[in-house]
């Protein structure tokens, strides 16, 4: 199994490229309680990104905010040490 950060980074990159995050995020990371704080934030942001697709399509500010959040979390996942 891929490490949790690798799964999250791959999903974030997919979302930022316009791909579908998918409904199987919870299956990919079935125990989010074990994630560190940056990983949990990324997991929550990806869930929100998936759930807010309709809102983002109607509101460019919401799209910008969500995209910026995923970009920031992507950088944090690469640079931050695991808790």
C-alpha positions in Angstrom: 0.0 0.0 0.0 1.2 3.5 -0.7 2.1 5.7 2.1 -0.7 8.1 3.2 1.1 11.2 2.1 1.7 9.7 -1.4 -2.0 8.9 -1.7 -3.0 12.4 -0.6 -0.4 14.1 -2.9 -1.6 12.0 -5.9 -5.2 12.9 -5.2 -4.5 16.6 -4.7 -2.5 16.7 -8.0 -5.4 14.9 -9.7 -7.9 17.4 -8.3 -5.8 20.4 -9.4 -5.4 19.0 -12.9 -9.2 18.8 -13.2 -9.6 15.1 -12.5 -12.2 13.5 -10.3 -11.0 13.0 -6.7 -13.4 10.0 -6.6 -15.7 8.6 -4.0 -13.1 6.1 -2.9 -10.9 8.4 -0.9 -12.2 7.0 2.4 -11.4 3.5 1.1 -7.9 4.6 0.2 -7.3 6.0 3.6 -9.8 4.1 5.8 -8.5 5.3 9.1 -8.0 9.1 8.9 -7.7 9.3 12.7 -4.2 7.9 12.4 -3.1 10.7 10.0 -0.9 13.6 11.3 -2.3 17.1 11.4 -1.2 18.1 7.8 -2.4 14.8 6.4 -5.8 15.3 8.1 -6.1 18.8 6.8 -5.4 17.5 3.3 -7.9 14.6 3.7 -10.6 17.1 4.8 -9.8 19.5 2.0 -10.0 16.7 -0.6 -13.4 15.6 0.8 -14.6 19.3 0.6 -13.2 19.7 -2.9 -15.2 16.6 -4.0 -18.4 17.7 -2.2 -18.2 21.4 -3.3 -17.9 20.7 -7.0 -21.3 22.4 -7.8 -20.5 25.4 -5.6 -17.1 25.9 -7.3 -18.6 25.8 -10.7 -21.0 28.6 -9.8 -18.6 30.7 -7.8 -15.1 31.6 -9.0 -14.0 32.8 -5.6 -14.9 29.5 -4.0 -12.9 27.8 -6.8 -9.9 30.0 -6.2 -10.0 29.5 -2.4 -10.3 25.7 -2.7 -7.5 25.5 -5.3 -5.2 27.7 -3.2 -6.0 25.5 -0.1 -5.1 22.3 -2.1 -1.9 23.9 -3.4 -0.8 25.0 0.1 -1.5 21.6 1.5 0.4 19.9 -1.3 3.4 22.0 -0.5 3.0 21.2 3.2 2.8 17.5 2.6 6.1 17.6 0.7 8.0 19.8 3.2 6.5 19.2 6.6 7.9 16.3 8.7 5.4 13.7 9.8 4.1 14.3 13.3 
